[in-house]
Amino acid sequence: MLKKTHLINGSVTSNFFFAILIIFAVGCAKPAPMTTEQIAPGIYCIRGTRSNVYLLAGKTLVLIDTGMPQDGVGILQEIAALGRKPGDVSHILITHAHLDHTGSLAFLKKATGAKVVASAAERDYITGDKKLWQMNREGIGGKLFKAALFIAETFFYTFQPAAVDTVCTGGEMIDWGGGIQVIATPGHSLGSLSYLLPGKGDLFIGDALSGEPEPRLPPRSGCADYRQALASARKLAALKFEICCFGHGKTVTSGADEVIRKLIADAPQ
């Protein structure tokens, strides 16, 4: 019985490992055409190869995250389709340094001249002083994920480092529109940030929670520190916001704070 259980667990482990590699191989292939959805006045969701990129439109533009390495050209095309130019982008805000959120950062910074805002704790990963696959992941599943990322980063793609203009730790206010509040939400990664438009009630949380296939807690194997992730989820649940924009999945466009509060009510303590 013990041997059989061991074999089954080994099979699951192997399948999980190769599934991750397949996902990254597909993610590095030629991307499908992007789509853009207006989720509120002046707020757009650009659906990239593996994650969502958000565009805030005012006198200037703000990008929140940048998708995979092959997404940059498509993002510029979506900006052009809205009648705007690359030079209109004044800020690029990074929620966390994982590849599916920073993959096109260097390309887009060069194309737009925008200022990059990111976590102080993750600047070294973005600038290339540390490798992305070295970012912490919790548990056995997390270690397997790191191993798969090492293989993917070595054989499937090359991450292009980018300079970070402004580092944040949470509590800062970015001077754009009526102000963008920076909120520290570590857990999925040790330096994860969320961004709130207080006047509009729009919240951008990266992967602090998942929106796939519906709002849910972040998967433990994807977290650097699951306890921190739960604490950050409770922190977000205490805020007042109408719209919640996830790094993956569909946006909650009304009553989002109540949706998150109900979600966190059943979370482990």
Buried (B, 14 or more C-beta within 10 A) or exposed (E): EEEEEEEEEEEEEEEBBEEBBEBBBEBBEEBEEBEBEEBBEBBBBBBBBBBBBBBBBEEBBBBBBBBBBBBBBBBBEBBEEEEBEBEBBBBBBBBBBBBBBBBBBBBBBEBBEBBBBBBBBBBBBBBBEBBBBEBEBBEEBBEBBBBBBBBBBEEBBEBBBBEBEBBBEBEBEBEBBEEBBBBBBBBBBBBBBBBBBBEBBBBBBBBBBBBEEEBEBBBBBBBBBBEBBBBBBBBBBEBEBBBBBBBBBBBBBEBBBEBBBEBBEEEEE
